[in-house]
Amino acid sequence: MKYLDLSAQYRSLKPCIDRRIQKVLDHGQYIMGPEVNEFEEALADYIGVSHVISCANGTDALQLALMSLGVVSSDVVVTTPFTFCATAEAIAALGARPVFSDVSPDTFNLCPDALEKSLNYYLRIYGSRLKAVIAVDLFGLPADYQSLHSICEKYGLYLIEDAAQSIGSSINGDMAGSFGSVATTSFFPAKPLGCYGDGGAVLTNDKQLAELTRSFRVHGQGKHKYENIRVGMNSRLDTIQAAILLEKLPVLNEEIAQRNSMANEIRMVLEPLGIDSQVIPSEYSSAWAQYTLQINKRDEFKKKLAASSIPTNIYYPLPLHKQPAYSSYHDANVDLTTSELLANKVLSVPINYELPGALKEIGI
Ligand SMILES: *Cc1c(COP(=O)(O)O)cnc(C)c1O
């Protein structure tokens, strides 16, 4: 059993994708060719936002969003420690300070109550240097934006949605990628909407923010190519990747519906055994980037599955405040116990139709 079979998806879309790539090779506009704009518009339409600015990867997307919001090296940005390192890395790469707030034990996303508590504490220490909160939609499940939004509004902070894992998911029909002041995503191949290389995007309804991001994306470009009005980045989505994404976007909903039904079947096997999975609250739908369960005797369980050729992964074995690169940002007065407990208990399993049968067979 494969953990994730990206080649199966390619096989089913091969004629369309091959044709689209060939078109790019024929017209030769490899950088910012017409497919880039076409894809940005298609994604904006799908998510229901006014502006999509594509870029080179999801880490750059976070950095571009922070730059466009005016986050500078003296600033402080709050985020979850239970995420892929890029979320905190983008903050630190700007010289700003990432600080952490704990997650909920059921959804694995930022806990609104814990956020309010930690914001009170961080505000006492950092005052007006505190600028923004980055929420992550972990494993495909959107964070609790209704609560997070009102908390950020109350404290005058920007809210950024890191939707790298959640394109295609929604809350009450509102799509991930549309929450907060600005959202970012990644098209890394294994993400719900993946290309065949690196890619990412910034999404927003704010016209001014979108214009700034477009400028930052190409060396802080002004009115024309050789006018540089700010220090920016070189972070564009390749035309070939945009062409691939244009063929993949129309089948995303179908793919997610399939993953959703497979996830339900997996849950039906695990639940009677008393094994908890990430909780998807009602009104929420997940893009099922990962199916993640919590298990006390994780090593034993992982070995048992491995013996039957069932691959598993641990996302994430170490919360960011325990990582050598980020531990110095941690403040021991802020309680991050839930993230620490989760890091010791989570195990992600393959999302496919063979898994429920295979689990039953080994009699777990
Ligand atoms: C993958 C990921 C990123 C970074 O995306 P890249 O395209 O790999 O740079 C950022 N945040 C989260 C939560 C991710 O899962």
The ligand as an SDF file (V2000), in Angstrom:
LIG
                    3D

 15 15  0  0  0  0  0  0  0  0999 V2000
    3.2770   22.8170    3.1880 C   0  0  0  0  0  0  0  0  0  0  0  0
    3.0130   23.8770    4.1500 C   0  0  0  0  0  0  0  0  0  0  0  0
    3.5860   25.1530    4.0470 C   0  0  0  0  0  0  0  0  0  0  0  0
    4.6650   25.4970    3.0620 C   0  0  0  0  0  0  0  0  0  0  0  0
    4.3950   25.2290    1.7540 O   0  0  0  0  0  0  0  0  0  0  0  0
    5.5980   24.9910    0.7070 P   0  0  0  0  0  0  0  0  0  0  0  0
    4.9190   25.1140   -0.6100 O   0  0  0  0  0  0  0  0  0  0  0  0
    6.1580   23.6390    0.9680 O   0  0  0  0  0  0  0  0  0  0  0  0
    6.5950   26.0820    0.9240 O   0  0  0  0  0  0  0  0  0  0  0  0
    3.1960   26.1210    4.9510 C   0  0  0  0  0  0  0  0  0  0  0  0
    2.3250   25.8610    5.9250 N   0  0  0  0  0  0  0  0  0  0  0  0
    1.7650   24.6450    6.0710 C   0  0  0  0  0  0  0  0  0  0  0  0
    0.7870   24.4230    7.1710 C   0  0  0  0  0  0  0  0  0  0  0  0
    2.1010   23.6110    5.2030 C   0  0  0  0  0  0  0  0  0  0  0  0
    1.5520   22.4030    5.3680 O   0  0  0  0  0  0  0  0  0  0  0  0
  1  2  1  0
  2  3  1  0
  2 14  2  0
  3  4  1  0
  3 10  2  0
  4  5  1  0
  5  6  1  0
  6  7  2  0
  6  8  1  0
  6  9  1  0
 10 11  1  0
 11 12  2  0
 12 13  1  0
 12 14  1  0
 14 15  1  0
M  END
$$$$
